Amino acid sequence: MSVEDHSDQVLQRRVKLEKLRAEGVSPYVNRFKPLSTIAEVRNRCEALDGPALESAGVDCAVGGRLMSLRRHGKVTFGHIRDGTGEIQIYLRRDALPPEEYGRLSAFDIGDFLGVSGTIFRTRTGELTVAATQAQLLAKALRPLPEKWHGLRDVESRYRQRYVDLVANPQVREIFLLRSRIIQAIRDFLNARGFLEVETPMMQSVAGGAAAKPFITHHSALGMDLYLRIAPELFLKRLVVGGLDRVYELNRSFRNEGISTRHNPEFTMLEFYMAYADYTDLMTMTEELFRYLAMTILGRLNLTYQGSDIDLAQPWARYTFEDALVRVGGLDPAVLDSRDRARDAAHSLGVSVGKDDHFKLLDKLFEHLVEPRLIEPTFVVDFPVAMCPLAKTRPDDPATAERFEVFIGGRELVNAYTELNDPVEQLRRFEEQMACREAGDEEAHMMDWDYIRALEYGMPPTAGEGVGVDRLVMLFTDSASIREVILFPLLKREQPEK
């Protein structure tokens, strides 16, 4: 809603604001202490009928936003909503102090009120607060959108999330569920002996993923820094230091495009477990997803964007190359030829540029395979050239012990057996630096301190990253990542006149 859409209403509300101030009434009080939440009032009174409530004489004091208002001569009905629910209020002229009833004309939808009184049931059986006091706590100068029935414009919803949460109750439920998911992740890992830690968000070397970082500058130190693209290398330093099981629910930043699956600032779960390999993490990943489903939904099946997802059944497994051929329908000859991979990419309208063979295979996978992996699927054993931080298979030095998990046509998990050989890691970093010098902005930087850490010795370790935002998308049936991030990044708004 633009400023012009409700300029008259804003003006009327400002007039009321100034009138209250002229009468010596503060439109923004410092303190009101509710004796209970609206949900607590409802829980206490729900089982009582009208006569029982009258006999019990249940008093309450609640605060909340005014969501409806109906004036009928000497009585006024309305509804107020707090963070736990909504309840009707009943304001009668002979039950309120005269000055308070006279100020009801200054009340508007969206104002915050503090209401004290006694609970009763109306003739229709609705729980209601018969007010003996009604105090304006905070005056709303802008009206809620569309007569309070919903904010529809998508960009306005994301930009004005504070209004979206009020106008669209289902949005609030998404973020309540998100909080429960994050708590359940913590419970799952804590129960298995993992320690939650925090690692730097500003780093002198951007590492742990193939991504273009954001650059910032520290004035006092006179040095450029990078917003982290992943916490991986710091978490593995902690394993070197003897913290055998660590995890971080981290904010990471990648200077990439925005889509329904990507936001430049996002939340990841990363955890590392000593004395384990990627096969152990496959088992643990299935356990984690089933635990979350039972904890959050109470069942192991769900629907995502019209597709039925069954987390209970054994998850399908393909090698990376098998997935390209069997799921993506790619000619097996493409696996061994950059020219054929380039031709296949061109035929599908996939950009090629200076990509090497393995980057082309990765793009073909994203285009052909990923959208078709609806049921939970492990894709395992990637070419080592695509995994600069992963250990190779003992029986095949060209293949890395890595897996990704796809559900609903989206990647949710990336994991591997961690490379702990400092000599080999240095060689891989040098290869990545050569790619950077050739123009690959996403190639890994050299991290000499990480090499030094590995030289002190890291036990056999497996590590995993889970996209928390995409996980919430799955469990809330949300099509876009912006639906599950409270304040997604948007283009700069044109200022109001």
C-alpha positions as CSV (number, residue, x, y, z in Angstrom):
1,M,0.0,0.0,0.0
2,S,1.5,3.3,-1.0
3,V,1.5,6.4,1.1
4,E,-1.1,8.0,-1.2
5,D,-3.6,5.1,-0.6
6,H,-4.1,6.0,3.0
7,S,-2.9,9.6,3.4
8,D,-6.3,10.8,4.6
9,Q,-6.5,8.1,7.2
10,V,-3.0,8.9,8.4
11,L,-4.0,12.6,8.7
12,Q,-7.1,11.7,10.7
13,R,-5.0,9.5,13.1
14,R,-2.4,12.3,13.5
15,V,-5.2,14.7,14.4
16,K,-6.4,12.2,17.1
17,L,-2.8,11.9,18.3
18,E,-2.4,15.6,18.8
19,K,-5.8,15.9,20.5
20,L,-4.8,13.3,23.1
21,R,-1.6,15.1,23.7
22,A,-3.4,18.4,24.1
23,E,-5.6,16.7,26.8
24,G,-2.5,15.6,28.6
25,V,-2.9,12.0,27.7
26,S,0.3,10.1,26.5
27,P,-0.4,8.2,23.3
28,Y,2.7,6.1,24.0
29,V,2.8,5.0,27.6
30,N,5.9,3.7,29.2
31,R,4.5,0.7,30.9
32,F,1.5,-1.6,31.1
33,K,1.9,-5.0,32.7
34,P,-0.5,-7.7,31.6
35,L,-1.4,-10.2,34.3
36,S,-1.6,-13.0,31.7
37,T,-1.5,-13.6,28.0
38,I,-4.7,-14.0,26.0
39,A,-3.9,-17.7,25.5
40,E,-3.6,-18.2,29.2
41,V,-7.0,-16.5,29.7
42,R,-8.5,-18.7,27.1
43,N,-7.0,-21.9,28.6
44,R,-8.2,-21.0,32.1
45,C,-11.8,-20.2,30.9
46,E,-12.4,-22.4,27.9
47,A,-14.1,-25.2,29.8
48,L,-16.4,-22.9,31.8
49,D,-19.9,-22.0,30.5
50,G,-21.6,-18.6,31.0
51,P,-23.0,-19.3,34.5
52,A,-19.8,-20.9,35.7
53,L,-17.8,-17.9,34.5
54,E,-20.2,-15.5,36.3
55,S,-19.9,-17.5,39.5
56,A,-16.1,-17.7,39.3
57,G,-15.6,-14.0,38.7
58,V,-12.4,-14.4,36.6
59,D,-10.5,-11.1,36.4
60,C,-7.8,-10.4,33.9
61,A,-5.6,-7.7,32.5
62,V,-4.4,-8.2,28.9
63,G,-2.6,-6.1,26.3
64,G,-2.7,-6.4,22.5
65,R,-3.3,-4.8,19.1
66,L,-6.9,-3.7,18.4
67,M,-8.0,-5.8,15.4
68,S,-11.7,-4.9,15.2
69,L,-14.0,-2.2,16.6
70,R,-17.8,-1.9,16.5
71,R,-19.6,0.9,18.2
72,H,-23.3,0.6,19.2
73,G,-24.4,3.7,21.1
74,K,-23.4,3.2,24.7
75,V,-21.5,0.0,24.1
76,T,-18.5,-0.9,22.0
77,F,-17.2,-4.3,20.9
78,G,-13.8,-5.1,19.6
79,H,-11.0,-7.7,19.4
80,I,-7.5,-7.4,20.6
81,R,-4.6,-9.7,19.7
82,D,-1.3,-10.4,21.4
83,G,1.5,-12.8,20.5
84,T,-0.6,-15.8,21.7
85,G,-4.1,-15.3,20.4
86,E,-7.1,-13.0,20.1
87,I,-10.1,-12.2,22.4
88,Q,-13.2,-10.0,22.3
89,I,-13.5,-7.0,24.5
90,Y,-16.8,-5.3,25.6
91,L,-16.7,-1.6,26.5
92,R,-19.8,-0.2,28.2
93,R,-20.2,3.4,29.1
94,D,-21.4,2.9,32.6
95,A,-18.6,0.3,33.4
96,L,-15.7,2.6,32.4
97,P,-14.5,5.8,34.0
98,P,-16.2,8.6,32.0
99,E,-12.9,10.1,30.7
100,E,-11.8,6.7,29.4
101,Y,-15.1,6.0,27.6
102,G,-14.9,9.4,26.0
103,R,-11.5,8.6,24.6
104,L,-12.8,5.6,22.7
105,S,-13.4,7.8,19.7
106,A,-9.6,8.2,19.5
107,F,-9.1,4.5,19.1
108,D,-8.3,3.0,15.7
109,I,-7.7,-0.4,14.3
110,G,-4.0,-1.2,14.9
111,D,-3.7,0.7,18.2
112,F,-2.3,-1.2,21.2
113,L,-4.6,-1.3,24.2
114,G,-4.4,-2.4,27.8
115,V,-7.7,-3.9,28.9
116,S,-8.7,-5.0,32.5
117,G,-11.9,-6.5,33.4
118,T,-13.9,-9.7,34.0
119,I,-14.4,-12.7,31.7
120,F,-17.9,-13.6,30.6
121,R,-19.6,-15.3,27.6
122,T,-21.9,-13.4,25.2
123,R,-25.2,-14.9,24.0
124,T,-23.3,-16.5,21.2
125,G,-20.9,-18.1,23.7
126,E,-17.8,-16.1,22.8
127,L,-15.3,-15.5,25.6
128,T,-15.2,-11.8,26.2
129,V,-13.5,-9.3,28.5
130,A,-16.1,-6.9,30.2
131,A,-13.7,-4.0,30.5
132,T,-13.5,-1.9,33.7
133,Q,-10.4,-0.1,32.2
134,A,-9.3,0.4,28.6
135,Q,-6.1,2.3,28.2
136,L,-4.4,3.4,24.9
137,L,-0.8,2.1,25.0
138,A,0.5,3.0,21.6
139,K,-1.2,4.9,18.8
140,A,-0.9,3.4,15.2
141,L,-0.6,6.2,12.7
142,R,-0.9,3.9,9.7
143,P,-3.9,1.7,9.0
144,L,-3.5,-2.0,8.5
145,P,-3.8,-3.1,4.9
146,E,-7.0,-4.0,3.0
147,K,-9.3,-3.6,6.0
148,W,-7.0,-5.9,7.9
149,H,-7.8,-9.0,5.8
150,G,-4.4,-9.4,4.3
151,L,-1.3,-7.9,2.6
152,R,-1.2,-9.3,-0.9
153,D,1.6,-7.6,-2.8
154,V,4.6,-9.9,-2.5
155,E,7.3,-7.2,-2.4
156,S,5.4,-5.2,0.2
157,R,4.9,-8.4,2.3
158,Y,8.7,-9.0,2.4
159,R,9.7,-5.4,2.8
160,Q,7.1,-4.6,5.5
161,R,7.3,-7.9,7.3
162,Y,6.0,-6.2,10.4
163,V,2.7,-5.6,8.7
164,D,2.7,-9.0,7.0
165,L,2.9,-10.8,10.4
166,V,-0.1,-8.9,11.6
167,A,-2.2,-9.2,8.4
168,N,-1.4,-12.8,7.5
169,P,-1.6,-15.2,10.4
170,Q,-0.2,-18.1,8.3
171,V,3.0,-16.1,7.9
172,R,3.4,-16.0,11.7
173,E,3.0,-19.8,11.8
174,I,5.9,-20.3,9.4
175,F,8.3,-18.4,11.7
176,L,7.0,-20.1,14.8
177,L,7.7,-23.4,13.1
178,R,11.1,-22.2,12.0
179,S,12.0,-21.6,15.6
180,R,10.8,-25.0,16.6
181,I,12.9,-26.6,13.8
182,I,16.1,-24.9,14.9
183,Q,15.4,-25.9,18.5
184,A,14.8,-29.5,17.4
185,I,18.1,-29.5,15.5
186,R,19.9,-28.4,18.7
187,D,18.2,-31.1,20.7
188,F,19.1,-33.8,18.2
189,L,22.8,-32.8,18.1
190,N,23.2,-32.1,21.8
191,A,21.8,-35.5,22.6
192,R,24.6,-37.0,20.6
193,G,27.4,-35.2,22.3
194,F,27.9,-32.3,20.0
195,L,29.0,-28.9,21.3
196,E,27.5,-25.8,19.8
197,V,30.2,-23.2,19.0
198,E,30.5,-19.8,17.3
199,T,33.2,-19.0,14.7
200,P,34.1,-15.7,13.0
201,M,31.8,-14.0,10.5
202,M,34.5,-11.7,9.3
203,Q,37.5,-13.6,8.0
204,S,40.8,-12.7,6.4
205,V,40.4,-15.7,4.0
206,A,37.0,-16.7,2.6
207,G,36.9,-20.5,2.6
208,G,34.9,-23.6,3.1
209,A,32.8,-23.3,-0.1
210,A,32.9,-22.4,-3.8
211,A,31.3,-19.0,-3.7
212,K,32.1,-15.3,-4.4
213,P,32.3,-13.5,-1.0
214,F,31.3,-10.1,0.1
215,I,34.2,-7.8,0.9
216,T,34.4,-5.3,3.8
217,H,37.1,-3.2,5.3
218,H,38.4,-2.9,8.9
219,S,39.5,0.7,9.4
220,A,41.5,0.2,12.6
221,L,43.5,-2.7,11.2
222,G,43.7,-1.2,7.7
223,M,42.7,-4.5,6.1
224,D,40.1,-6.0,3.9
225,L,38.0,-8.8,5.3
226,Y,35.4,-11.2,3.9
227,L,32.0,-12.0,5.2
228,R,32.1,-15.8,5.7
229,I,30.8,-18.0,2.9
230,A,31.0,-21.0,5.3
231,P,32.3,-21.8,8.8
232,E,33.8,-25.1,7.7
233,L,37.6,-24.4,8.1
234,F,37.2,-22.8,11.5
235,L,35.0,-25.7,12.7
236,K,37.7,-28.2,11.5
237,R,40.3,-26.2,13.4
238,L,38.3,-27.0,16.5
239,V,38.4,-30.7,15.7
240,V,42.2,-30.4,15.5
241,G,42.1,-28.8,18.9
242,G,40.3,-31.8,20.4
243,L,36.6,-30.8,20.2
244,D,35.6,-34.0,18.5
245,R,31.9,-33.1,17.8
246,V,31.0,-29.5,17.1
247,Y,28.2,-27.7,15.3
248,E,27.2,-24.2,14.4
249,L,23.9,-22.7,13.3
250,N,25.5,-20.0,11.3
251,R,24.7,-17.0,9.2
252,S,26.7,-17.1,5.9
253,F,26.9,-14.7,3.0
254,R,27.5,-15.3,-0.7
255,N,27.7,-12.6,-3.3
256,E,25.5,-14.4,-5.8
257,G,22.1,-14.0,-7.5
258,I,18.7,-14.0,-5.8
259,S,16.2,-16.6,-6.6
260,T,13.5,-18.7,-5.0
261,R,16.3,-20.9,-3.6
262,H,19.0,-18.3,-2.9
263,N,19.3,-15.3,-0.6
264,P,22.7,-13.6,-0.2
265,E,22.4,-13.9,3.6
266,F,21.3,-17.3,4.7
267,T,21.3,-19.8,7.6
268,M,23.3,-23.0,7.6
269,L,23.8,-25.9,10.0
270,E,27.3,-27.3,9.9
271,F,28.5,-30.1,12.1
272,Y,31.7,-32.1,12.3
273,M,32.3,-35.5,13.9
274,A,35.7,-37.1,14.5
275,Y,36.2,-40.8,13.9
276,A,33.5,-40.9,11.3
277,D,33.2,-40.9,7.5
278,Y,30.5,-40.0,5.0
279,T,28.7,-43.3,5.3
280,D,28.1,-42.5,9.0
281,L,26.7,-39.2,8.1
282,M,24.2,-40.7,5.6
283,T,22.7,-42.7,8.5
284,M,22.7,-39.7,10.8
285,T,21.1,-37.5,8.1
286,E,18.2,-39.9,7.7
287,E,17.8,-40.0,11.5
288,L,17.9,-36.2,11.7
289,F,15.2,-35.6,9.1
290,R,12.9,-38.2,10.6
291,Y,13.5,-36.8,14.0
292,L,12.5,-33.3,12.8
293,A,9.5,-34.6,11.0
294,M,8.2,-36.5,14.0
295,T,9.0,-33.6,16.4
296,I,7.5,-30.8,14.1
297,L,4.7,-32.6,12.2
298,G,4.1,-35.8,14.2
299,R,4.5,-37.9,11.1
300,L,7.1,-39.0,8.5
301,N,5.1,-38.1,5.4
302,L,4.5,-34.5,4.1
303,T,3.5,-32.7,1.0
304,Y,5.8,-30.3,-0.8
305,Q,4.5,-28.2,-3.7
306,G,2.0,-30.9,-4.6
307,S,4.4,-33.8,-4.3
308,D,4.1,-36.4,-1.6
309,I,7.3,-36.9,0.3
310,D,7.9,-40.1,2.4
311,L,10.8,-39.8,4.8
312,A,10.3,-43.2,6.3
313,Q,11.2,-45.3,3.3
314,P,14.9,-46.1,2.6
315,W,16.3,-43.1,0.6
316,A,17.3,-43.7,-3.0
317,R,21.1,-43.5,-3.8
318,Y,22.8,-42.7,-7.1
319,T,26.4,-41.9,-7.8
320,F,26.9,-38.5,-9.4
321,E,27.6,-40.0,-12.8
322,D,24.7,-42.5,-12.6
323,A,22.3,-39.7,-11.7
324,L,23.4,-37.7,-14.8
325,V,22.7,-40.7,-17.0
326,R,19.9,-42.6,-15.3
327,V,17.9,-39.6,-14.0
328,G,19.0,-36.8,-16.3
329,G,19.0,-38.9,-19.4
330,L,22.5,-37.7,-20.4
331,D,24.6,-39.5,-23.0
332,P,27.3,-41.4,-21.0
333,A,29.9,-40.1,-23.5
334,V,29.4,-36.6,-22.0
335,L,31.0,-37.8,-18.8
336,D,34.4,-38.1,-20.5
337,S,34.4,-35.2,-22.9
338,R,34.3,-31.5,-22.2
339,D,33.4,-30.8,-25.9
340,R,30.3,-33.1,-25.6
341,A,29.4,-31.6,-22.2
342,R,29.7,-28.1,-23.7
343,D,27.5,-29.2,-26.7
344,A,24.9,-30.7,-24.3
345,A,24.9,-27.5,-22.2
346,H,24.4,-25.3,-25.4
347,S,21.5,-27.5,-26.5
348,L,19.8,-26.9,-23.2
349,G,20.4,-23.2,-23.1
350,V,22.9,-23.5,-20.2
351,S,25.6,-20.8,-20.1
352,V,29.1,-22.2,-20.7
353,G,31.7,-19.4,-20.6
354,K,35.2,-20.7,-19.7
355,D,33.8,-23.5,-17.5
356,D,36.0,-26.6,-17.3
357,H,34.5,-30.1,-17.8
358,F,33.5,-30.6,-14.2
359,K,31.8,-27.3,-13.9
360,L,29.8,-28.1,-17.0
361,L,28.8,-31.5,-15.5
362,D,27.7,-29.6,-12.3
363,K,25.5,-27.2,-14.4
364,L,24.1,-30.1,-16.4
365,F,23.3,-31.9,-13.1
366,E,21.5,-28.8,-11.7
367,H,19.5,-28.4,-14.9
368,L,18.6,-32.1,-15.7
369,V,18.8,-34.0,-12.5
370,E,18.0,-31.8,-9.5
371,P,14.4,-30.9,-10.4
372,R,13.6,-34.6,-10.8
373,L,14.8,-35.7,-7.4
374,I,11.5,-35.3,-5.5
375,E,11.7,-38.2,-3.0
376,P,14.6,-38.1,-0.6
377,T,17.7,-39.1,-2.5
378,F,21.4,-39.4,-1.8
379,V,23.7,-38.5,-4.7
380,V,27.2,-39.8,-3.8
381,D,30.8,-40.1,-5.0
382,F,31.5,-36.9,-6.9
383,P,34.6,-36.3,-9.1
384,V,37.4,-35.2,-6.8
385,A,38.0,-32.1,-9.0
386,M,34.6,-30.8,-7.6
387,C,35.6,-31.4,-4.0
388,P,38.7,-29.6,-2.9
389,L,38.2,-30.3,0.8
390,A,37.0,-33.9,0.6
391,K,38.9,-37.1,1.0
392,T,39.1,-39.5,-2.0
393,R,37.8,-43.1,-2.0
394,P,40.7,-45.6,-1.1
395,D,39.8,-47.7,-4.1
396,D,39.4,-44.7,-6.6
397,P,41.6,-41.6,-6.2
398,A,39.5,-39.8,-8.8
399,T,36.3,-40.0,-6.7
400,A,35.6,-38.1,-3.5
401,E,33.7,-39.4,-0.5
402,R,31.0,-36.8,-0.8
403,F,27.2,-36.9,-0.8
404,E,24.4,-34.4,-1.3
405,V,20.7,-34.9,-0.3
406,F,17.9,-33.8,-2.6
407,I,14.2,-33.6,-1.6
408,G,11.4,-31.9,-3.5
409,G,13.8,-31.0,-6.3
410,R,16.1,-29.0,-4.1
411,E,19.5,-29.6,-2.6
412,L,19.3,-29.6,1.2
413,V,22.5,-31.3,2.4
414,N,26.2,-31.4,1.4
415,A,28.6,-33.7,3.3
416,Y,31.9,-35.5,2.9
417,T,34.7,-37.3,4.6
418,E,37.1,-34.5,5.4
419,L,40.5,-34.3,3.8
420,N,43.0,-34.3,6.7
421,D,46.3,-34.8,4.7
422,P,48.0,-31.4,4.9
423,V,50.3,-32.1,1.9
424,E,47.3,-33.1,-0.3
425,Q,45.2,-30.2,0.9
426,L,48.0,-27.8,0.0
427,R,48.2,-29.3,-3.5
428,R,44.4,-28.9,-3.8
429,F,44.6,-25.2,-2.7
430,E,47.3,-24.6,-5.2
431,E,45.0,-26.0,-7.9
432,Q,42.2,-23.7,-6.7
433,M,44.5,-20.7,-6.8
434,A,45.4,-21.5,-10.4
435,C,41.7,-21.5,-11.2
436,R,41.3,-18.1,-9.4
437,E,44.1,-16.7,-11.5
438,A,42.3,-18.0,-14.6
439,G,39.2,-15.9,-13.6
440,D,37.2,-18.3,-11.4
441,E,35.9,-16.0,-8.7
442,E,34.4,-18.9,-6.8
443,A,37.6,-21.0,-6.5
444,H,39.0,-21.5,-3.0
445,M,41.6,-19.1,-1.6
446,M,44.9,-20.3,-0.1
447,D,44.5,-20.6,3.6
448,W,48.0,-21.1,5.1
449,D,46.8,-21.2,8.7
450,Y,44.4,-24.0,7.9
451,I,47.3,-26.0,6.4
452,R,49.3,-25.3,9.5
453,A,46.4,-26.6,11.6
454,L,46.2,-29.8,9.6
455,E,49.9,-30.2,10.1
456,Y,49.2,-30.6,13.8
457,G,47.0,-33.5,13.0
458,M,43.2,-33.9,12.5
459,P,41.6,-37.3,13.2
460,P,39.5,-39.0,10.6
461,T,36.5,-36.7,10.4
462,A,33.2,-36.3,8.5
463,G,31.4,-33.0,8.1
464,E,28.0,-31.9,6.9
465,G,26.2,-28.7,6.0
466,V,22.4,-28.4,6.0
467,G,20.5,-25.5,4.5
468,V,18.2,-24.4,7.3
469,D,16.2,-22.0,5.1
470,R,15.5,-24.8,2.6
471,L,14.7,-27.2,5.4
472,V,12.1,-24.8,6.7
473,M,10.8,-24.4,3.1
474,L,10.3,-28.2,3.0
475,F,8.4,-28.4,6.3
476,T,6.2,-25.4,5.7
477,D,5.5,-26.2,2.0
478,S,7.0,-22.8,0.9
479,A,7.9,-22.3,-2.7
480,S,10.3,-19.4,-2.2
481,I,13.2,-19.0,0.3
482,R,11.9,-15.4,0.9
483,E,8.8,-16.9,2.6
484,V,10.9,-18.4,5.4
485,I,13.4,-15.5,5.9
486,L,11.9,-12.7,8.0
487,F,13.7,-9.9,6.2
488,P,15.0,-11.1,2.8
489,L,17.3,-8.9,0.8
490,L,15.4,-6.6,-1.6
491,K,16.3,-3.8,-4.0
492,R,16.5,-0.4,-2.3
493,E,13.0,1.1,-1.9
494,Q,12.2,4.5,-3.4
495,P,11.7,6.9,-0.5
496,E,8.2,8.1,0.2
497,K,7.5,11.7,-0.7
